[in-house]
């Protein structure tokens, strides 16, 4: 797999510029086409509110949505032109989750922000990462909503637990792993065996051998930390080793027609300190 089309989700939230800078960095590194997607949403207004305040409320919201999209477009086009990256701008009307998942299916990578509970919130914003990871069928790079990241992908940590999701994540991450200076494959509290999710005699050794055939020199590491959550163990390791990208499989389920991430996936997304590449 190669990265030929990267899509970055654009809006007016606080982390948008950092998110865009990372997408541009990746587009330059992989000689990829960059698409900026902005969904112009119309917030739901209850009928009784409309009855009291009149159509002026809906018109004001529509105008705000258009102006926000224009602001995001100016930022995207000015930075993309300065970076010399092939690019296009897409501004569409509709529901955030539906439109973003639709357009994501035609990109090799989607760049989106971690949910900021204190930031601006369009309808569906709190579920956006979940839906993209579980529904779009594409790898998703989630960027923390705060912080600065001089590089992404020089020192990569792969969270390996020998599951289907982790295997898919490693495959999707190959363009990153092949360009990385250092790759560590980490198994937390691995179990032995040769079954469907077995780690084999030496945890992470087989996947590192597979990566070597793709030109990736990866170090196999095993951690026994039964007194900590897996997510906390991974986050601690990231800090200790100066990791600038975490690769992991995403685990989730459908609950009452909602796509919900759970377990270590949810914990990492809530407390992430570096960008995380996720696949399902």
N, C-alpha and C positions, 0 to 999 in steps of 0.2 A: 504494500500500500504506500502511496505517496500523497502528499498534501498539495493538491492543485487548486482547490477552492476552499477558502476559509470564510466563515460567516461570523461577524461580530454583532451582537445585539446591542443596539444603540438606544439611549434614552437621555434623560437629563439628571440622572441620579449622581451622587457625589463621586462614585468610582468610575464613571464612564471614560474619563480621559486615560486613566491608568489601564483600563481594559482595552481601549483602542490602541494604546502604545504597544501593549503585548501582542495584539493581533497583527499590527504592522511589523513588529520585529519578526514574528513567525512568517509572515508573508514574504518578507525580504529573504529570510534564511532559506525558505523552501521554494522560492520563486513561484509563489502562489498568487492566484487572483483573490482579491479581498472584496467581500460583499458586506455592506453595512445595511442592517435591517432595522427599521423603526416601525413599530405598530402604533398607529394612531387609535387609541381606545377612547370610548365614550363611557365614562363612569355611570353606573346604574343609579338612577334617582327614583325613589319610591313615588308612586302616583300621588299620594297625599301631599308630598313635598312639592311636586310640580303644580298641584292644584293651588297651593298656598302662595308659592313664589313666582309661578308663571313660567312661560317658555324662555324667559331671559336667562334662567339658570342653565338650561341645556345649551343655549347658544354660547354662553360664557365658557362652558366646559369644552365645547367644540372648538372655539377659538383658541383656548389654552392648549389643546392637543395639537392643533396645527402649528402654533408658534413654537411649541416644544420640539416638534419634529424638524422645523426649519433650523432651530438652534443646533440640534444634533447633526443635521446635514452639513452645516457650515463647518463644524468641528471636524467631522469625518473627511470631508472633501479637502479641506486645507491641509490636514495632517497627511492624508494619503498622497496628495500631490507632492508635498515636500519630501516624502519618503521615496518617491519614485515607484510606487507600487501600482500595479494594474488594479483598478477598483470600479465598483458600481454602487449606486445608492438605490435602495428600495424603501419606499414609504407606503405602507398599506393600511387600510382601515379594517377594523374587526376586533375579534377577541384575541387578547395577548397569547394565551396558551395555544389556541388553534392555529393562528397565523405563524407563530414562531416555530411550532413543531412541523408545520407544512413546509416552510422554506428551509428548515434545517436538513430535510431529507435529501437535498440536492447539494450539500456541502460535505467536504471530507472532514471538517472539524468545525465545531461551534464554540465560540468564545462568549461566555456570559458571566455575570457577576454573582457572587455569593449574595444571598438574601440579607438585606439590611433591615432589621425590625424597626429601626428608628428613622428610616429614610422615607422618601416618597414611595407611595404604593399604588400602582395601577391595579385594577381588578385582575387577580390571578398571579400577581407578582410573587407572593409567598409560595406558590406551587410551581413556578417556572422551571427551576432546576430539576425538580422531580420529574416533570413531564418530558423535558428534553432528554434526560438520561434514560428514562424507562420507555419512552414512546417514539422518539425520533429515529432510533436505530443508527445513530452516529455518535462518535466519541465527543465528549463535551469537556471543554477546559473551563473550570470554574475559578474565577479570580477573586481573591478576598476583596471586600468592599472598602477596606482601608489598608494603608501601607503602600510602600513603593518597592518595585522589583526591577533591579538593574538587569537581571538576566532570568530567563526561564528555560530550563532544560540542560544546563551545564552539569549539574550534579543531580542525578535522578534517583529516587528511591521507588522501587516497585514493591507494593504490598502483595505478597504471594501466599495463597492458601489452597492452591491446586484445584479450585472450582472452575466451572464453566465461565463464570463472570470474570474471574481473574485471568483466565486464558485469553478471553476476548480482549481484555484491557491491554495485555502484553502485545497482542497482535496489532491492535489499533495504535499503540504507542511506538511501534517500530521506527517511524520517521524521526521521533524525538530521541529514542535510544541510540540510533545509529550516529547521531550528531553529538551526543553527550560526551563530556570529558570523563565522567565517572558514573557508573550504574551499580547500585546495590540492590539485590533482590532479597527481601527480608520476609522470613516466615515467623510469625508470632505464635508461640505455643503449638507448634506443628505436631500432628499425630502421624504415626507410621502407617504402614500398610500399602498395598498396591491396588486398592479399590478405586472407585470412581473419583473420590476426593483424597486419595492417598498421596502422601509426600514422598514415598519411596524410602530407601535406606538412608540417604543423605538429603534432608530437606533443601529445596531450591536448587539442588545440583542439576537435575534433569532440565529444568527450564533454562538455566544458565548455559548448559550445553547446546540447547536448541537456539538460544540467542547468539551464541558464538558462530553458528553457521550463517547467521545474518550479519556478521561483522561487528557484533556487539560484545565487548569484553565486560562481563558482569561478575560481580563478587556475590557468592551465596552466603547469606547470614541467617542464623537461627537464634531466636530470642525466647527464653523461658521467663514469662512475667505473669504468673497466674494470679498475682495479687493486684493487677491493674487491668482496666478495660483495654481491649485491643486498640481502640481509637486513641486512647491516651498514650499507649506504648508507641504507636506510630508517630504521634505528634512530638513526643519527647525525643525520639530518634531523629526526627527531622531537624530539630534544634541542635542536637549534639553533633551532627555530621554536616551541617551547613547545606542541607538539601534545598534546592530551589524549585523542584517539581516532584509531586507525588503522583504515582500511577496506581490506580486501584480499580477493582471491579465494583460495580454498584449493585446492591441487593435491595429488592423492593417487592411490592405486591399491589394488587388492586383492592381497594377497600371502599365499598359503597360508591363505585364508579370513580374514585379518586386514586391517582397513582401516588404511592407513599413509599419513600425510602426509609430504611430502618437500620437498626444495629450500628455497627461501626461506621457505615456510610453516613448515616445521619449525624453521628457524633463528630466525625471529621468535618463535615460541611458546616456545622455550627461553630467549630473552634479552629478552623483552618488558619494557618499563618503563611502558607505559600500556595501558589496555584495547584489545583488538583485536576488531573486528567482522569475522567471516569468513563467506563463503558459498561453496558449491560448485556 
